[in-house]
Amino acid sequence: MIFRKLLRHSSFFLVLAVFAFLLVSNAPRASAQDHGIPADHTGHEGMSMPMDDPTHTDPAEQSKLLADKKESEFNHHLAGLFLILAGVFIVAERTLLQRWSILRYAWPSCFLLSGLFLLIFSDTELWPFGPQSWWYGLSHNPEDLQHKSFALILLALGIFEIQRARGVLKSAWAGWLFPALACCGSVLLLFHEHHTGMHSAEHMTVMARIQAEHRNFAATGFGIGVFKGLSELSTRWQILFARLWPVLMIVLGLLLMRYVE
Protein backbone atom coordinates (compact mmCIF):
# COMPACT_ATOMS: atom_id res chain seq x y z
CA MET A 1 0.00 0.00 0.00
CA ILE A 2 2.82 2.38 0.89
CA PHE A 3 4.64 1.42 -2.31
CA ARG A 4 1.60 2.29 -4.40
CA LYS A 5 1.35 5.68 -2.76
CA LEU A 6 4.99 6.37 -3.51
CA LEU A 7 4.41 5.57 -7.16
CA ARG A 8 1.91 8.41 -7.39
CA HIS A 9 4.37 11.04 -6.28
CA SER A 10 6.78 12.28 -8.93
CA SER A 11 9.14 13.66 -6.29
CA PHE A 12 9.93 10.08 -5.26
CA PHE A 13 11.22 9.33 -8.74
CA LEU A 14 13.24 12.52 -8.93
CA VAL A 15 14.97 11.53 -5.70
CA LEU A 16 15.53 8.06 -7.16
CA ALA A 17 17.09 9.62 -10.26
CA VAL A 18 19.49 11.74 -8.22
CA PHE A 19 20.41 8.74 -6.08
CA ALA A 20 21.14 6.59 -9.13
CA PHE A 21 23.19 9.39 -10.64
CA LEU A 22 25.28 9.72 -7.48
CA LEU A 23 25.97 5.99 -7.53
CA VAL A 24 27.18 6.16 -11.13
CA SER A 25 29.20 9.33 -10.60
CA ASN A 26 31.01 7.81 -7.62
CA ALA A 27 31.98 4.71 -9.57
CA PRO A 28 35.70 4.53 -10.41
CA ARG A 29 36.68 5.80 -13.83
CA ALA A 30 38.11 3.38 -16.34
CA SER A 31 41.82 3.69 -16.91
CA ALA A 32 44.42 2.06 -19.09
CA GLN A 33 45.28 -0.36 -16.25
CA ASP A 34 41.62 -1.46 -16.09
CA HIS A 35 41.93 -2.75 -19.64
CA GLY A 36 45.01 -4.83 -18.96
CA ILE A 37 47.52 -2.28 -20.29
CA PRO A 38 50.83 -2.26 -18.39
CA ALA A 39 51.66 0.85 -16.43
CA ASP A 40 54.83 1.42 -18.40
CA HIS A 41 52.84 1.27 -21.68
CA THR A 42 55.17 -1.32 -23.19
CA GLY A 43 54.39 -2.59 -26.65
CA HIS A 44 52.89 -0.84 -29.67
CA GLU A 45 49.66 0.06 -27.86
CA GLY A 46 51.44 2.24 -25.33
CA MET A 47 54.08 3.80 -27.57
CA SER A 48 54.08 7.58 -27.54
CA MET A 49 53.62 8.66 -31.10
CA PRO A 50 54.57 12.15 -32.25
CA MET A 51 50.91 12.89 -32.98
CA ASP A 52 50.02 11.99 -29.39
CA ASP A 53 52.51 14.43 -27.85
CA PRO A 54 51.32 18.05 -27.78
CA THR A 55 54.92 19.21 -28.10
CA HIS A 56 55.07 17.64 -31.58
CA THR A 57 51.83 19.28 -32.74
CA ASP A 58 51.87 22.62 -34.47
CA PRO A 59 49.78 25.42 -32.91
CA ALA A 60 47.16 25.33 -35.68
CA GLU A 61 46.54 21.62 -35.17
CA GLN A 62 46.46 22.05 -31.38
CA SER A 63 43.84 24.78 -31.78
CA LYS A 64 41.75 22.56 -34.07
CA LEU A 65 41.92 19.61 -31.65
CA LEU A 66 40.90 21.84 -28.73
CA ALA A 67 38.00 23.28 -30.75
CA ASP A 68 36.84 19.74 -31.68
CA LYS A 69 37.02 18.70 -28.02
CA LYS A 70 34.95 21.68 -26.87
CA GLU A 71 32.44 21.15 -29.68
CA SER A 72 31.98 17.47 -28.81
CA GLU A 73 31.57 18.16 -25.09
CA PHE A 74 29.08 20.96 -25.76
CA ASN A 75 27.00 18.72 -28.02
CA HIS A 76 26.89 16.00 -25.36
CA HIS A 77 25.99 18.52 -22.65
CA LEU A 78 23.22 20.10 -24.73
CA ALA A 79 21.74 16.71 -25.57
CA GLY A 80 21.85 15.90 -21.86
CA LEU A 81 20.02 19.11 -20.99
CA PHE A 82 17.25 18.32 -23.47
CA LEU A 83 16.93 14.79 -22.04
CA ILE A 84 16.63 16.12 -18.50
CA LEU A 85 13.93 18.57 -19.60
CA ALA A 86 12.08 15.81 -21.44
CA GLY A 87 12.23 13.53 -18.39
CA VAL A 88 10.98 16.27 -16.06
CA PHE A 89 8.11 17.08 -18.44
CA ILE A 90 7.08 13.41 -18.50
CA VAL A 91 7.30 12.98 -14.72
CA ALA A 92 5.24 16.13 -14.14
CA GLU A 93 2.97 15.58 -17.15
CA ARG A 94 -0.27 14.94 -15.25
CA THR A 95 0.09 18.08 -13.16
CA LEU A 96 1.17 20.27 -16.07
CA LEU A 97 -1.53 19.10 -18.47
CA GLN A 98 -4.23 20.14 -16.03
CA ARG A 99 -3.16 23.75 -16.58
CA TRP A 100 -1.61 23.78 -20.05
CA SER A 101 -2.74 21.01 -22.38
CA ILE A 102 -0.28 22.14 -25.05
CA LEU A 103 2.57 20.85 -22.87
CA ARG A 104 1.81 17.33 -24.06
CA TYR A 105 4.08 18.26 -26.95
CA ALA A 106 6.85 19.51 -24.65
CA TRP A 107 8.89 16.36 -24.14
CA PRO A 108 8.75 15.17 -27.78
CA SER A 109 9.84 18.67 -28.80
CA CYS A 110 12.96 18.26 -26.66
CA PHE A 111 13.97 15.31 -28.85
CA LEU A 112 13.08 17.25 -31.97
CA LEU A 113 15.18 20.28 -31.00
CA SER A 114 18.10 18.12 -29.90
CA GLY A 115 18.05 16.17 -33.17
CA LEU A 116 17.86 19.34 -35.27
CA PHE A 117 20.79 20.89 -33.44
CA LEU A 118 23.00 17.81 -33.79
CA LEU A 119 22.05 17.35 -37.42
CA ILE A 120 23.09 20.90 -38.27
CA PHE A 121 25.85 21.82 -35.85
CA SER A 122 27.69 18.56 -35.16
CA ASP A 123 30.86 17.97 -37.21
CA THR A 124 31.47 21.58 -38.21
CA GLU A 125 34.15 20.52 -40.70
CA LEU A 126 31.18 19.86 -42.99
CA TRP A 127 29.46 22.50 -45.13
CA PRO A 128 28.29 25.19 -44.42
CA PHE A 129 30.67 25.62 -41.48
CA GLY A 130 33.66 23.84 -43.01
CA PRO A 131 35.16 23.00 -46.40
CA GLN A 132 34.05 19.36 -46.59
CA SER A 133 30.91 18.30 -48.42
CA TRP A 134 28.39 16.14 -46.58
CA TRP A 135 28.89 13.34 -49.08
CA TYR A 136 32.65 13.26 -48.52
CA GLY A 137 32.37 13.53 -44.72
CA LEU A 138 29.69 10.86 -44.34
CA SER A 139 31.41 8.46 -46.75
CA HIS A 140 34.97 8.91 -45.41
CA ASN A 141 34.49 9.60 -41.69
CA PRO A 142 32.53 6.99 -39.69
CA GLU A 143 32.32 9.38 -36.72
CA ASP A 144 30.45 11.97 -38.84
CA LEU A 145 28.08 9.29 -40.12
CA GLN A 146 27.38 8.08 -36.59
CA HIS A 147 26.68 11.60 -35.32
CA LYS A 148 24.18 12.25 -38.09
CA SER A 149 22.58 8.85 -37.46
CA PHE A 150 22.07 9.74 -33.79
CA ALA A 151 20.56 13.07 -34.88
CA LEU A 152 18.11 11.29 -37.20
CA ILE A 153 17.11 8.89 -34.41
CA LEU A 154 16.37 11.84 -32.11
CA LEU A 155 14.36 13.53 -34.87
CA ALA A 156 12.38 10.36 -35.53
CA LEU A 157 11.64 9.95 -31.82
CA GLY A 158 10.39 13.53 -31.60
CA ILE A 159 8.26 13.31 -34.74
CA PHE A 160 6.65 9.98 -33.83
CA GLU A 161 5.82 11.05 -30.28
CA ILE A 162 4.40 14.40 -31.42
CA GLN A 163 2.16 12.51 -33.83
CA ARG A 164 1.06 10.21 -30.99
CA ALA A 165 0.32 13.24 -28.80
CA ARG A 166 -1.79 14.68 -31.62
CA GLY A 167 -3.74 11.43 -31.84
CA VAL A 168 -2.58 10.72 -35.38
CA LEU A 169 -0.73 7.50 -34.54
CA LYS A 170 -3.16 5.36 -32.57
CA SER A 171 -2.14 1.85 -33.62
CA ALA A 172 -0.61 -0.49 -31.07
CA TRP A 173 2.61 -0.76 -33.07
CA ALA A 174 3.15 3.01 -32.77
CA GLY A 175 3.85 2.56 -29.07
CA TRP A 176 6.85 0.39 -29.93
CA LEU A 177 8.55 2.90 -32.22
CA PHE A 178 10.18 4.74 -29.31
CA PRO A 179 11.48 1.57 -27.56
CA ALA A 180 12.83 0.16 -30.82
CA LEU A 181 14.66 3.36 -31.81
CA ALA A 182 15.97 3.91 -28.29
CA CYS A 183 17.43 0.39 -28.17
CA CYS A 184 18.92 0.71 -31.65
CA GLY A 185 20.55 4.02 -30.75
CA SER A 186 21.94 2.49 -27.56
CA VAL A 187 23.50 -0.41 -29.45
CA LEU A 188 25.09 2.04 -31.91
CA LEU A 189 26.71 3.84 -28.96
CA LEU A 190 28.72 0.69 -28.23
CA PHE A 191 30.38 1.06 -31.64
CA HIS A 192 30.74 4.84 -31.57
CA GLU A 193 34.17 6.11 -32.60
CA HIS A 194 35.79 9.10 -30.94
CA HIS A 195 39.10 10.23 -32.41
CA THR A 196 39.55 13.36 -30.30
CA GLY A 197 41.12 11.54 -27.38
CA MET A 198 43.64 9.76 -29.63
CA HIS A 199 45.68 12.95 -29.93
CA SER A 200 46.16 13.65 -26.24
CA ALA A 201 49.34 12.99 -24.28
CA GLU A 202 47.62 10.19 -22.32
CA HIS A 203 45.57 8.88 -25.19
CA MET A 204 45.12 5.34 -23.83
CA THR A 205 43.65 6.56 -20.55
CA VAL A 206 41.48 9.16 -22.30
CA MET A 207 40.12 6.68 -24.82
CA ALA A 208 39.39 4.14 -22.06
CA ARG A 209 37.44 6.80 -20.16
CA ILE A 210 35.49 7.86 -23.26
CA GLN A 211 34.60 4.23 -24.02
CA ALA A 212 33.48 3.67 -20.42
CA GLU A 213 31.30 6.78 -20.56
CA HIS A 214 29.66 5.63 -23.78
CA ARG A 215 29.01 2.19 -22.31
CA ASN A 216 27.17 3.92 -19.46
CA PHE A 217 25.17 5.93 -22.01
CA ALA A 218 24.33 2.76 -23.92
CA ALA A 219 23.25 0.79 -20.83
CA THR A 220 21.04 3.61 -19.57
CA GLY A 221 19.56 4.23 -23.03
CA PHE A 222 18.79 0.55 -23.45
CA GLY A 223 17.04 0.58 -20.08
CA ILE A 224 14.95 3.54 -21.26
CA GLY A 225 13.89 1.62 -24.35
CA VAL A 226 13.05 -1.57 -22.44
CA PHE A 227 11.05 0.16 -19.70
CA LYS A 228 9.25 2.36 -22.23
CA GLY A 229 8.22 -0.75 -24.13
CA LEU A 230 7.04 -2.51 -20.96
CA SER A 231 5.03 0.58 -20.03
CA GLU A 232 2.99 0.06 -23.20
CA LEU A 233 1.81 -3.36 -21.98
CA SER A 234 -1.24 -3.77 -19.75
CA THR A 235 0.31 -5.52 -16.78
CA ARG A 236 0.23 -5.04 -13.02
CA TRP A 237 3.65 -3.34 -13.30
CA GLN A 238 2.63 -0.90 -16.03
CA ILE A 239 2.51 2.12 -13.70
CA LEU A 240 5.95 1.30 -12.31
CA PHE A 241 7.49 1.00 -15.79
CA ALA A 242 5.76 4.22 -16.87
CA ARG A 243 7.52 6.01 -14.00
CA LEU A 244 10.91 4.34 -14.40
CA TRP A 245 11.72 5.16 -18.02
CA PRO A 246 11.56 8.97 -17.66
CA VAL A 247 13.66 8.67 -14.48
CA LEU A 248 16.30 6.83 -16.49
CA MET A 249 16.03 9.57 -19.09
CA ILE A 250 16.94 12.14 -16.43
CA VAL A 251 19.85 9.94 -15.30
CA LEU A 252 21.11 9.69 -18.90
CA GLY A 253 20.84 13.45 -19.25
CA LEU A 254 22.93 13.95 -16.11
CA LEU A 255 25.56 11.52 -17.39
CA LEU A 256 25.73 13.37 -20.71
CA MET A 257 26.14 16.71 -18.94
CA ARG A 258 29.14 15.30 -17.04
CA TYR A 259 30.82 14.08 -20.22
CA VAL A 260 34.46 15.11 -20.70
CA GLU A 261 37.08 14.07 -23.22
N, C-alpha and C positions, 0 to 999 in steps of 0.2 A: 504493500500500500504506500509506504514511504517512497519506494523507488518510482512508482507511477507519478507521485506528486512531483518528484524531482525532474522527471522527464518533461513536465509542463513548463518548467521555468528555464528560459533561455540563459539566464545568468549562470546556471549550473554548468552548461556546456561551454560557456566562455571561460569559466574557471578551469574546466577540464582541458580546454585548448591551451591555456597558458601553462598548466602543469605539464602537459605532454611536451610543449615546446622547451620548457626548462630541462626536462629529462634529456631531450635530444641535444640541446645546446651544451650540457655539461658532459656529454659523452666525449671521450678522447678523440682528438683529430687523427686521421690516418697519416702516417709518415712513411718514408722510404723503408724504414726498418720493419714496419708492419707488413710490408709486401715481400719480405725475405731478401731485401737488398742489403749487402754488408755496409757497415758504417763507413768503411774507408772507400766505398764506391769502386771496388775493384771490378775489372771487366769492362766490356764495351758499354754496358748500360750506364755505368757511373762515370765514364770519362767526361772530362770537362772540355767541351768543344768550344772553339772560338766564338761561335754564335751564341753560346750559353753564358758567356762572360761579358758583362756590361762594358768592361774596359776594352773589349775588342769590337764594340759596336759603335758605329759613327753616330754623332748627335742626331742626325735626321732620322735614322732608324730607331734610336732610343725614343725619340719623341713620338714616332708612329706607334711603337709598341705600347707606350704609356697611354696614348690616346685610345688604342684598341682595348686596353685593359679597363679604362674608365668607362668606355662605351658599353662593354659587355656587362660590367657590374651594374651600371645604371639601368640597362634593359632588364636584368634580373630583378633589381629592386623595384622597378616600376610594375613589372608583372606581379611581383609579390604584393604590392600595395593594392592593385586591382583585385587580386584573389581575396585579400583580407576584407575589402569592402564588399565583395560579392558574398562571402561567408556571413558577414554581419547582417547584410540585407536579408539573407535567407533565414538566419536564426530569428531575426526580429520581424519576419514577414507578416505574421498574423497581426501583430500590434500596429505595424505601419500601414497595412492595407485598410484597416478600419478608418484611418484618417485620409490617406491618399492612395486611391486605388491604382493610380498610374505607376506606383512604385513596384508593381509586379513585373515591370520591365527593367527594374534597376539592376538586379544581379546579372541577367543575361547581357545587359549593356556593358557591364564591366569586362566581360569576355570579348565583346565586340570591339571595344575601344583598345583593349590590350592587343588583340590580334591585328588591328589596323596599324597601331603604332609599330609593332614589331615587323610587320610586312613592309612598311615604308622606311623606317629609320634604322633597322638592324642592318649590319654589313654596309657601312657607308662608303666602302670602296666601290660600290655599285652605283650606276647612274640613278638619280641625277646628282648625287653628292660626290661621286668619284668617277674615275675615267673608265672603269670596267662596265661592259654591257651586262645585262641580267643573264643573257644566254651564256656568255663566257663564264661568269661567276658561278652560276648554278651547275654548269657542266664540268667545271674544272676544280671547284672547291666544295667538297662534301659538307663543310661546316656551314657555308652559305645556304646550301640546299636544305640542310636540317633546320636552320633558323626559319626559313620561309615555310617549311612544312609545319613547324610548331605554330607559326602565325596563322596558317590556313586552318589548323585544327581549332585554335581559339576562335577564329571567325565562324567556323561551322558550328561550334558549340553555342556561340551567342545567337546566331541566326535561327538555329533549330529551337532553342529555348524561348526566344521571342515569339516565334510562330506558335509554340505551345501555349504561351501566356495569352496570345491573341485568340486562342481557340481554333486556329487553323489546322494544326496537327492534333488530331484526337485519337488516332489509331493506337492500339496497344504497342506496336513496334516502335512508335515515336519515343516512347519512354526509355527505350534501350539505346537510342542514338548517343546520348550523353555518356552512359557507362562505357559503351564500345569505343568511342573516340578518346575518352579519358584513359582507358587501359592501353590503347594503341600508342597514344602520346607518351605514356609512362614507359612502355617497352622501348620506344625510340630513344628515350633519355639514356638508357643503358648503353647505347651505341653512339652517343653524342661525342663528337670530336671537339677538343678545345686546344688550339695551337698556341694561345697566348702564353701559357705557363711554360712552354718548351724553351723559351728564350730567356728565362730568368737564371740567376746564378745558381739557385738550388732547384733546378727544374724537376728533378725526380720527386722531391718532397712536395713541390707545388702541384705537379700533375696528380700525385696520389691524393692530395687534399681535394682537388677539383673533382676527381673521379668519385671520391667518397661522398662529396656533397651531392653530386648528381644521382648517386645510388639512393641517397635519402629522399631526393625529389621524386625519383621513380617509385620508391616503395610507398610514399605518402600518396602520390597521384593514383597509383593502382588501388590503394585502399579507398580513395574517393570514388573511383569508378565502380568498385565492387559494392560498396555500401549504397551508392546511388541506385544501382541496379536492384539490390535487395529491397530498397525502399519503394520500388514500383510494384512489389509483390504483396498480395493481401495475406499477410501472416500475422501472428501474434506479436512479432518483433518489428513490424513495419514502422511504428512510431519511433522506436529506438534507432533504426537504421536511418530514418528521415532526419533525425537530429545529429547523428554521427558524421554523415558525409560533409555537411557544411563546417563542422568543427575541424575536420581534417583539412578542409580547404583553407581555414584560417591558419592552421599549423603550417601548411605548405607555403602560404604567403609569408609567414614569419621566417621560415627557413630561407626563402628566396631573398628576403630583405637583409639577411645576414651574410649573403654570398660574397666571398672575396676571392680574388685570383692571386 
